[in-house]
């Protein structure tokens, strides 16, 4: 009797769970595809590439020794380079007014771009503009009655939401895949492409050829542009990344209106805050963007930001990791004002920033002027020799002359580093000489975690070391 009752109860439970699961699965994907696919395009990009050639026999290169034996002079051993046509494939979508969005890496260096629609129409596209830092490109075609996508709001996406991708993986035109949003605000970059994008991570099956194609929510609105995959094989392995549509539309509007993209700029170099640094800086937990160096005369310098400060909020957006800061700052227009919350000496303060403009060449960063035997660390330091012309421009501090193997400083500090300040529990100790350095070290006890402010190859860094 009881057995029959429990079997019946189990069947009811399984049936209820089945109903719940079926309700959770999207049932309108086919309708979404019918309405949205016409605005998705297949992109063929052609470019000329130079191909070096050399003497060969049955496809194998002939060694120089053999060529010498045949009397072929060295200057004639390399056959002049020949040009060949390379073709790459990707996806895109018609945003508005015959403008098409895709990835920068799909059309990079392309001499000719062909756009194909699902109704078999083909157009030769003009590249209106590109933006390497967001991996985006805007194309334009001349055609009548072209369908366009509906644009959604990527900020409204939640982790776990269903999304659908349409594209041309491996040239299988207009393929449809579906999955969920796995994470938001991912910071990834590939050869300096995309380092100003808070990527959406999804488990939607994406492969080469999907790049530039749209990512839809279940309302049929574009919420992202499929851009990159994480793979050790070259194919899909469960990790795909899309550019949020809010970022993409902002970039597209700037390209269409101004012909270029302008981004806000602080003028800082930064790093992550680990648990040791958090303790040394007087923070309760490791988070935020640790400021290592500040560019003289730029926004951060003018606002009063200092090396060793930690930015935890900017423009009302939380900064959990240092990689979050470029995402936030880069989406603010130059000359705009924004407030930032800072941890300094263990206390929270607010600063007002007037943003500069991100230089076209990010290597133009110019560090700010410096702010006016050590066995516990396992290193030796020396005073700066001001009579030595090669040291005349080095800021005040001490030079690391030796780092002992397997010491607390090993792997964190290196010979030639210039130590300018030591920080513990939010309190800062300026270092101007070996004497001031040793005096500061003597104040600490074994096991204390200290933050070392240093200059290495012209860049300001902050490293955490536990005293022994």
Secondary structure as UniProt FT lines:
FT   HELIX           2..24
FT   HELIX           29..36
FT   HELIX           37..39
FT   STRAND          40..54
FT   STRAND          56..57
FT   TURN            58..59
FT   STRAND          60..61
FT   HELIX           64..69
FT   TURN            70..71
FT   HELIX           74..76
FT   STRAND          78..96
FT   TURN            97..98
FT   STRAND          99..102
FT   HELIX           104..107
FT   TURN            108..109
FT   STRAND          112..117
FT   TURN            118..119
FT   STRAND          122..131
FT   HELIX           132..134
FT   STRAND          136..140
FT   STRAND          150..151
FT   HELIX           154..156
FT   TURN            159..160
FT   STRAND          162..167
FT   HELIX           169..171
FT   TURN            173..174
FT   STRAND          175..186
FT   TURN            191..192
FT   TURN            195..196
FT   STRAND          199..202
FT   TURN            208..209
FT   TURN            211..212
FT   STRAND          214..216
FT   TURN            218..219
FT   STRAND          221..229
FT   STRAND          240..244
FT   HELIX           245..258
FT   STRAND          264..265
FT   STRAND          268..272
FT   HELIX           275..280
FT   TURN            281..282
FT   STRAND          289..295
FT   TURN            296..297
FT   HELIX           299..303
FT   TURN            307..308
FT   STRAND          310..314
FT   TURN            315..316
FT   STRAND          317..318
FT   HELIX           322..330
FT   TURN            334..335
FT   STRAND          337..344
FT   TURN            345..346
FT   STRAND          347..354
FT   STRAND          356..357
FT   HELIX           362..364
FT   TURN            375..378
FT   STRAND          379..383
FT   TURN            386..387
FT   HELIX           389..391
FT   TURN            392..393
FT   STRAND          398..403
FT   TURN            405..406
FT   TURN            408..409
FT   TURN            411..412
FT   TURN            415..416
FT   STRAND          418..424
FT   TURN            425..426
FT   STRAND          427..430
FT   HELIX           434..441
FT   TURN            442..443
FT   TURN            446..447
FT   STRAND          449..456
FT   TURN            457..458
FT   STRAND          459..466
//
